[in-house]
Amino acid sequence: MRQDEFEILEEHWSLGFADVSRLLAPLFRRSEARDIASGYLRGLLSCVERKNGWQLSESVGESTPYAIQHLLDRCLWDADSLRDELQLYVSEHLAAPDGIAILDETGFLKKGTHSAGVQRQYSGTAGRVENCQIGVFLAYASSRGRTFIDRALYVPKTWADDKARREKVRIPQELCFATKPQLGIAMLKRAFASNIPISWVTGDCVYGGDFGLRNFLAGQKQPYVLMVQSNHQIYLGFNGLKVKELISEYKLSWQRKSCGDGSKGQRIYDWALVPLQYDAPEEMQHFVLFRRNLSDENEIAYYLVLAKTCASFQEIVNVAGSRWAIEESFQVAKSEVGLDQYEVRSWHGWHRHITLAMVAHAFLTIQRAKSLAEKKESRQFDDPIDCTRNKEAYISTYVSDAAASKRSNIPLVTLATKTSSKGKETSL
């Protein structure tokens, strides 16, 4: 992009950037620190190839990375307060009745052993065990856009139990070991307290397999669609069954449905839904949801569902398909706003950089939402566009409306039949 084109685009963004910059105002006592933070945010949004100390310093007119390092390390400000401001910002611009909260984690590969929480552990980003940090994130997806609203650095038990190691990276003394689902519960509590409308919660097997998280959501009367592993145990009366065994226990009524748009068009699978006779909050019911691959009938995914009795089958399917939104958001945040391009080792340094990157990602999402509202048009999701080629096109296209769907008023009907020992079918 030529400099004159970028300047025009900067002018177009000025009002929006002034709005997001106001999130920083109450966090800093000194105007100099506030200006550096605003410059850091601009740097994350720029076309700088690597969002590291030196290149970000150059982007804000500094000859050395001292000011950037000071912002992330020694400067007095609270990243959690910025997170709270971010949630209000997202709620103001993206909140919608169809909003979905999505839990997931991502890995940050590291070479050394001194960064807070780093160790050899499984990283979904790499698809294998690597030396990395793990961040747990909560995203918000609605018909207006999707972005992150919370984050937490996962601290393995080996770190939590090592006082000397904790002190070196300034992990708070009051912090106790917490599993990823427990971190997820804490983030969901904060989201519920912010009053951002959440119609459903979804997540992968890490969160779906945790009874504590599911029990918490049921206690909040919060509908969810959570993935579980095939060997996850459920109980029908006194009999325990693995969810994969329900396929032979029940005669499933498979229905071919799309769970939303993807980068290659509609994502179509065969789906089946089995109601469970579990105690549920009033006007709600538990289910097991099955998703079968069209090209390989042996490839089946499983979900535990708590839904309102008025929810339709298609709505539940749409929620199951919405989890990909956070995966795409990770991809965009890492490639375009430097989510993983930090050079900090400390606990608070990680949270400061990550939160500022989340604000940058939210800014891009909201700019696009405003653009669509002004033009009164709906565009389908395309693959993320490299901002170095056309930043304006990038902003206007990278956030998908795939989480939005028209809700059907058709109630749930008989979806499966159980085969009795005598071979007769009984309706559920």
Secondary structure, 3 states (H helix, E strand, C coil): CCHHHHHHHHHHHHHHHHHHHCCCHHHCCCHHHHHHHHHHHHHHHCCCCCCCHHHHHHHCCCCCCHHHHHHHCCCCCCHHHHHHHHHHHHHHHHCCCCCEEEEEEEEEECCCCCCCCCEEEEECCCCEEEEEEEEEEEEEEECCEEEEEEEEEECCHHHHCCHHHHHHCCCCCCCCCCCHHHHHHHHHHHHHHCCCCCCEEEECHHHHCCHHHHHHHHHCCCCEEEEECCCCEEEECCEEEEHHHHHHHEEECCEEEEEEEECCEEEEEEEEEEEECCCCCCCEEEEEEEEECCCCCCCEEEEEEEEECCCCHHHHHHHHHCCHHHHHHHHHHHHHCCCCCCCCCCHHHHHHHHHHHHHHHHHHHHHHHHHHHHHCCCCCCCCCCCCCCCHHHHHHHCCCCCCCCCCCCCCCCCCEEEECCCCCEEEC
